Amino acid sequence: AGGVRFAESLPGALAPLGFWDPLDLAKDKESALRYREAELTHGRVCMLATVGILVGEAVEGSSFLFDSQITGPAITHFQQVEEVPGAANFWESLVLLIAIAETWRAQVGWETPLTGESPGFQALREDYTPGDIGYDPLGLKPEDPTEFFELQAKEINNGRLAMIGAAGMIVQELVDGKSILGHFQ
């Protein structure tokens, strides 16, 4: 029950559901924080994905990227990159960028594996707030705790919507083979 009570205090619980955990994943505080970290990370990736899908299709054939050779539904864009001359290191660059970001996130938020009071591979640092890796170059993070809580709630809920939205767009393109923006023409 301690995990559920703690999870109920986290941002993102909105009416009419409030706190909703049908699989009882928030058994304890550590589990709740770990799942919140995963939810924030996936939400952020999906927010970028939804924008990327729409922008990638909107600039199709007119972008300086990849010599304007990428066309069609967004779900086929990655495979088309392999065919573009001069994009030979695209995948290596993408993997390196992701590895740098994930390594930074792991160093800021996670305990060193197999050390400390609770040795393992999934222990968050005691003083770490899920999703807060200290990267705020524009200074948008509010100083007021109430404003910060509201901003966190907005981010988590927009991330949840983006996860559903990205999945829906991908499935729609898989089902009919048309680009998302192609449905509006």
C-alpha positions as CSV (number, residue, x, y, z in Angstrom):
1,A,0.0,0.0,0.0
2,G,3.0,2.3,0.6
3,G,3.9,2.3,-3.1
4,V,0.3,3.1,-4.2
5,R,0.0,6.0,-1.7
6,F,3.4,7.3,-2.9
7,A,2.4,6.9,-6.6
8,E,-0.8,8.8,-6.0
9,S,1.3,11.8,-5.0
10,L,3.2,11.9,-8.3
11,P,2.1,14.3,-11.1
12,G,-0.2,13.0,-13.8
13,A,-3.1,11.6,-11.9
14,L,-6.2,13.3,-13.4
15,A,-9.9,12.9,-13.2
16,P,-11.9,10.8,-13.9
17,L,-9.4,8.0,-13.4
18,G,-7.1,9.6,-10.8
19,F,-4.3,7.2,-10.0
20,W,-4.8,4.1,-12.2
21,D,-2.6,1.0,-11.8
22,P,-4.6,-2.0,-12.9
23,L,-1.5,-4.3,-13.0
24,D,-0.3,-3.2,-9.5
25,L,3.1,-2.1,-10.8
26,A,3.5,0.6,-8.0
27,K,4.1,-2.0,-5.3
28,D,6.6,0.1,-3.6
29,K,8.2,3.6,-3.9
30,E,11.2,2.3,-5.9
31,S,9.0,0.5,-8.5
32,A,6.8,3.5,-8.8
33,L,9.8,5.8,-9.5
34,R,11.4,3.3,-12.0
35,Y,8.1,3.0,-13.9
36,R,7.7,6.8,-13.9
37,E,11.2,7.2,-15.3
38,A,10.4,4.7,-18.1
39,E,7.0,6.5,-18.8
40,L,8.7,9.9,-19.0
41,T,11.4,8.6,-21.3
42,H,9.0,6.8,-23.6
43,G,6.7,9.8,-23.6
44,R,9.5,12.2,-24.6
45,V,10.6,9.9,-27.4
46,C,7.0,9.6,-28.7
47,M,6.5,13.4,-28.5
48,L,9.5,13.7,-30.8
49,A,8.2,10.8,-32.9
50,T,4.8,12.4,-33.5
51,V,6.4,15.7,-34.6
52,G,9.0,13.8,-36.7
53,I,6.3,11.8,-38.5
54,L,4.3,14.8,-39.4
55,V,7.2,17.1,-40.3
56,G,9.0,14.4,-42.2
57,E,6.0,13.9,-44.4
58,A,5.3,17.6,-44.7
59,V,8.7,18.4,-46.1
60,E,8.9,15.4,-48.3
61,G,10.8,16.1,-51.5
62,S,11.6,19.6,-50.6
63,S,14.1,19.1,-47.7
64,F,17.8,19.6,-47.9
65,L,18.1,16.4,-45.8
66,F,19.1,13.3,-47.7
67,D,19.1,15.2,-51.0
68,S,15.2,15.3,-51.0
69,Q,15.1,11.6,-51.9
70,I,13.0,10.4,-48.9
71,T,9.3,10.0,-49.8
72,G,6.1,8.2,-48.9
73,P,4.8,7.1,-45.5
74,A,7.0,8.0,-42.5
75,I,7.3,4.3,-41.5
76,T,9.4,3.8,-44.7
77,H,11.7,6.7,-44.2
78,F,14.4,5.0,-42.2
79,Q,14.7,2.2,-44.8
80,Q,15.0,4.7,-47.6
81,V,18.0,6.4,-45.9
82,E,20.1,3.3,-46.6
83,E,19.6,3.9,-50.3
84,V,20.7,7.6,-50.3
85,P,24.2,8.2,-51.5
86,G,26.2,10.1,-48.8
87,A,24.2,8.8,-45.9
88,A,26.4,5.9,-45.2
89,N,27.1,6.8,-41.6
90,F,23.5,7.6,-40.7
91,W,22.8,4.6,-38.6
92,E,26.2,4.8,-36.8
93,S,25.6,8.4,-36.0
94,L,22.1,7.8,-34.7
95,V,23.2,4.9,-32.5
96,L,26.1,7.1,-31.1
97,L,23.8,10.0,-30.4
98,I,21.3,7.7,-28.6
99,A,24.2,6.0,-26.6
100,I,25.5,9.4,-25.5
101,A,22.0,10.5,-24.3
102,E,21.3,7.2,-22.5
103,T,24.7,7.1,-20.9
104,W,24.2,10.6,-19.5
105,R,20.8,9.8,-18.2
106,A,22.1,6.6,-16.6
107,Q,25.0,8.5,-14.9
108,V,22.7,11.2,-13.5
109,G,19.7,9.1,-12.4
110,W,20.9,5.5,-11.7
111,E,23.0,4.0,-9.0
112,T,26.2,2.2,-10.1
113,P,25.2,-1.4,-10.7
114,L,25.9,-4.0,-8.0
115,T,27.0,-1.4,-5.4
116,G,25.3,0.6,-2.6
117,E,22.6,-0.4,-0.2
118,S,20.4,-2.2,-2.8
119,P,22.7,-3.7,-5.4
120,G,21.2,-4.4,-8.7
121,F,20.8,-2.9,-12.2
122,Q,17.6,-1.0,-11.6
123,A,18.2,1.2,-8.6
124,L,17.5,5.0,-9.0
125,R,19.6,7.4,-7.0
126,E,17.9,8.5,-3.8
127,D,18.1,12.2,-4.7
128,Y,17.0,11.8,-8.3
129,T,13.6,13.0,-9.6
130,P,12.5,10.9,-12.5
131,G,13.1,12.7,-15.8
132,D,15.2,15.5,-14.3
133,I,18.7,15.0,-15.7
134,G,19.6,18.7,-15.1
135,Y,19.4,19.7,-18.8
136,D,17.5,23.0,-19.0
137,P,19.4,25.2,-21.4
138,L,16.5,27.7,-21.8
139,G,15.8,27.9,-18.1
140,L,12.2,26.8,-18.4
141,K,12.1,24.8,-15.1
142,P,10.0,26.7,-12.6
143,E,11.5,27.5,-9.2
144,D,8.1,27.3,-7.5
145,P,7.3,23.7,-6.5
146,T,3.6,24.1,-7.4
147,E,4.4,25.4,-10.8
148,F,7.0,22.6,-11.3
149,F,4.4,20.0,-10.3
150,E,1.9,21.4,-12.8
151,L,4.6,21.4,-15.5
152,Q,5.4,17.7,-14.7
153,A,1.7,16.8,-14.9
154,K,1.5,18.4,-18.3
155,E,4.6,16.7,-19.6
156,I,3.5,13.2,-18.4
157,N,0.0,13.6,-19.8
158,N,1.2,15.0,-23.1
159,G,3.7,12.1,-23.2
160,R,0.9,9.6,-22.6
161,L,-1.1,11.2,-25.4
162,A,2.0,11.1,-27.7
163,M,2.5,7.4,-27.0
164,I,-1.0,6.6,-28.2
165,G,-0.8,9.1,-31.1
166,A,2.5,7.7,-32.4
167,A,1.2,4.2,-32.2
168,G,-2.0,5.2,-34.0
169,M,-0.1,6.9,-36.8
170,I,2.2,4.0,-37.2
171,V,-0.6,1.5,-37.3
172,Q,-2.6,3.6,-39.8
173,E,0.3,3.8,-42.2
174,L,0.9,0.0,-41.8
175,V,-2.8,-0.7,-42.5
176,D,-3.3,1.4,-45.7
177,G,0.2,2.3,-46.8
178,K,-0.6,6.0,-47.1
179,S,1.2,8.8,-45.3
180,I,-0.7,10.4,-42.4
181,L,-0.8,13.7,-44.2
182,G,-2.0,11.9,-47.4
183,H,-5.3,11.3,-45.7
184,F,-6.0,15.0,-45.7
185,Q,-5.4,15.7,-49.4
